[in-house]
């Protein structure tokens, strides 16, 4: 040891060190298998919501359906399937309500117009 009290590193034989690292043992081959889930991808009803927002939008239900569709899509991207299903179900219900109520309102106004009750101008 030196007088400083720190131990000297052990001396290595460089010839022995290089011969150990030149021979590599054979490495095991590995295979990666990606397993896709058997579930169908969750629908988010975004196109239907946009259609209802632009064409029907009965009492702003089309806008609410669009909001829930976007939330469902966001949850799907985060791989939160239960949250995506919940928001998609709400969006679907709002889209159905918007479509039915809008068509029903249009049909009633159409019938009243041709019966002469609406649009006479008197």
C-alpha positions as CSV (number, residue, x, y, z in Angstrom):
1,X,0.0,0.0,0.0
2,X,1.0,3.6,-0.5
3,X,1.5,5.9,2.3
4,X,-1.7,7.8,1.5
5,X,-3.8,4.9,2.8
6,X,-5.6,4.2,-0.5
7,X,-5.2,0.7,-1.9
8,X,-3.7,0.1,-5.3
9,X,-6.0,-1.4,-7.9
10,X,-5.0,-5.0,-8.8
11,X,-2.9,-5.4,-11.9
12,X,-4.6,-7.2,-14.7
13,X,-3.0,-9.3,-17.4
14,X,-4.2,-7.6,-20.6
15,X,-3.5,-10.7,-22.7
16,X,-5.8,-12.8,-20.5
17,X,-8.5,-10.1,-20.5
18,X,-8.7,-9.8,-24.3
19,X,-8.9,-13.6,-24.8
20,X,-11.8,-13.8,-22.4
21,X,-13.9,-11.2,-24.3
22,X,-13.1,-12.5,-27.8
23,X,-15.0,-15.8,-27.4
24,X,-18.7,-15.1,-27.0
25,X,-21.1,-17.8,-26.0
26,X,-24.0,-18.4,-28.4
27,X,-27.0,-16.2,-27.5
28,X,-30.5,-17.5,-27.3
29,X,-32.9,-16.3,-30.0
30,X,-36.1,-14.6,-28.8
31,X,-39.4,-14.1,-30.5
32,X,-41.8,-11.4,-29.7
33,X,-45.5,-12.1,-30.3
34,X,-48.0,-9.4,-30.1
35,X,-51.4,-10.7,-29.1
36,X,-54.3,-8.5,-30.1
37,X,-57.4,-8.7,-28.0
38,X,-60.4,-10.5,-29.4
39,X,-62.7,-7.5,-28.6
40,X,-63.9,-5.3,-31.4
41,X,-62.7,-1.8,-31.2
42,X,-65.1,0.4,-29.2
43,X,-67.2,2.7,-31.5
44,X,-67.2,6.4,-30.6
45,X,-70.1,7.6,-32.9
46,X,-68.1,10.7,-33.9
47,X,-69.4,10.8,-37.5
48,X,-73.0,10.4,-36.3
49,X,-72.5,13.2,-33.7
50,X,-71.1,15.6,-36.3
51,X,-74.0,14.9,-38.6
52,X,-76.5,15.5,-35.8
53,X,-74.7,18.7,-34.8
54,X,-74.8,20.1,-38.3
55,X,-78.2,18.9,-39.6
56,X,-80.4,18.2,-36.6
57,X,-79.1,19.5,-33.2
58,X,-82.5,19.3,-31.5
59,X,-82.2,21.4,-28.3
60,X,-78.3,21.2,-28.5
61,X,-78.4,17.4,-28.0
62,X,-76.2,17.0,-31.1
63,X,-73.5,19.2,-29.4
64,X,-73.7,17.1,-26.3
65,X,-73.5,13.9,-28.3
66,X,-70.3,15.3,-30.0
67,X,-68.8,16.1,-26.6
68,X,-69.3,12.6,-25.4
69,X,-68.0,11.1,-28.7
70,X,-64.8,13.1,-28.3
71,X,-64.5,12.0,-24.7
72,X,-65.0,8.4,-25.8
73,X,-62.3,8.7,-28.4
74,X,-59.9,10.2,-25.9
75,X,-60.5,7.4,-23.4
76,X,-60.0,4.8,-26.2
77,X,-56.6,6.4,-27.0
78,X,-55.6,6.1,-23.3
79,X,-56.7,2.4,-23.4
80,X,-59.4,3.0,-20.8
81,X,-62.0,0.7,-22.3
82,X,-64.5,1.0,-19.5
83,X,-64.5,4.8,-19.7
84,X,-64.6,4.7,-23.5
85,X,-67.7,2.3,-23.3
86,X,-69.4,4.6,-20.9
87,X,-68.9,7.7,-22.9
88,X,-69.8,5.9,-26.2
89,X,-73.0,4.6,-24.7
90,X,-74.0,8.1,-23.6
91,X,-73.1,9.5,-27.0
92,X,-75.2,6.8,-28.7
93,X,-78.2,7.5,-26.5
94,X,-77.9,11.2,-27.2
95,X,-77.6,10.6,-30.9
96,X,-80.6,8.4,-31.0
97,X,-82.6,11.0,-29.0
98,X,-81.5,13.8,-31.3
99,X,-82.3,11.9,-34.5
100,X,-85.7,10.8,-33.3
101,X,-86.8,14.1,-31.9
102,X,-85.6,16.0,-34.9
103,X,-87.3,13.7,-37.4
104,X,-90.5,13.8,-35.3
105,X,-90.5,17.6,-35.1
106,X,-89.9,17.9,-38.8
107,X,-92.7,15.4,-39.6
108,X,-95.2,17.3,-37.3
109,X,-94.3,20.7,-38.9
110,X,-94.6,19.1,-42.3
111,X,-98.0,17.7,-41.6
112,X,-99.2,20.9,-40.0
113,X,-98.0,22.9,-43.0
114,X,-99.9,20.8,-45.5
115,X,-103.0,20.8,-43.3
116,X,-103.0,24.6,-43.5
117,X,-102.5,25.2,-39.8
118,X,-98.9,26.5,-40.0
119,X,-97.7,29.0,-42.6
120,X,-100.9,30.7,-43.8
121,X,-99.7,34.2,-43.2
122,X,-102.9,35.7,-41.9
